[in-house]
Amino acid sequence: MTFTPMPPQLENLPASLPLDGAVRIELEAGVPIFRASLRVQERIEALLGKQRGAGLTDIENQELDSYEEMDDYLSFVNRTLRNLNDRPQEQSA
């Protein structure tokens, strides 16, 4: 019996997430890797800075939680792509 990993379920996306340009794709060793765009990274850094300082509102905490869920999702996708890319190399060795 083969286990097929399922991606994490996203409950919602951050309200501040831009509809266009939220994710960029980079190639690493021929594998497409999905990363948050610079704009999204800057928003996350702003939220983290505020969290360390004055603290976040409930809405901002929800927003940051949503970004963390999105990061988990992208990490899953990237791990899956890397594993799929490594599989043919393992079989031919």
C-alpha positions in Angstrom: 0.0 0.0 0.0 1.5 3.4 -1.0 1.0 6.4 1.1 0.1 9.5 -0.9 0.7 12.7 1.0 -2.0 15.3 0.8 -1.4 19.0 0.9 -2.4 20.9 4.1 -5.8 22.4 3.9 -6.0 26.1 3.8 -8.9 27.6 5.6 -8.5 31.1 4.1 -6.0 33.4 2.5 -4.8 36.6 4.2 -7.1 39.6 3.2 -3.9 41.6 2.4 -2.6 38.9 0.0 -2.4 40.4 -3.5 -4.3 38.5 -6.1 -1.4 38.9 -8.6 2.2 38.6 -7.8 1.8 36.9 -4.4 4.1 34.0 -5.3 7.3 33.8 -7.4 8.9 30.8 -8.9 12.6 30.1 -8.9 14.5 27.2 -10.4 16.8 25.3 -8.1 18.7 22.4 -9.7 16.0 22.3 -12.4 13.1 22.1 -9.9 10.6 24.9 -9.7 10.4 26.3 -6.1 7.5 28.5 -5.0 8.3 31.4 -2.7 6.3 34.3 -1.3 6.9 37.5 -3.4 9.0 40.3 -2.0 5.8 42.3 -1.4 4.3 39.4 0.7 7.6 39.0 2.6 7.7 42.7 3.4 4.2 42.4 4.9 5.1 39.4 7.0 8.2 41.2 8.3 6.1 44.3 9.1 3.6 42.1 11.1 6.5 40.3 12.9 8.1 43.6 13.8 4.8 45.0 15.1 4.3 41.7 17.0 7.7 42.1 18.7 6.9 45.8 19.5 3.5 47.1 20.3 1.7 43.8 19.5 -0.8 42.8 16.9 -4.6 43.4 16.8 -6.8 40.3 16.5 -7.2 40.9 12.8 -3.4 41.2 12.3 -2.9 38.0 14.3 -5.3 36.2 12.0 -3.5 37.6 9.0 -0.1 36.4 10.3 -1.6 33.0 11.0 -3.0 32.8 7.4 0.5 33.7 6.1 2.0 30.9 8.2 -0.6 28.4 6.8 0.3 29.6 3.3 4.0 29.1 4.0 3.3 25.6 5.2 1.4 24.9 2.0 4.2 26.2 -0.2 6.7 24.2 1.8 4.7 21.1 1.2 4.5 21.8 -2.5 8.2 22.4 -2.7 9.1 19.3 -0.8 6.8 17.2 -3.0 8.4 18.7 -6.2 11.9 18.0 -4.8 11.0 14.4 -3.9 9.5 13.8 -7.3 12.6 15.2 -8.9 14.8 12.9 -6.8 12.8 9.8 -7.4 14.0 9.0 -11.0 17.6 9.5 -9.9 17.2 7.0 -7.1 15.6 4.4 -9.4 18.4 4.6 -11.9 21.1 4.3 -9.3 
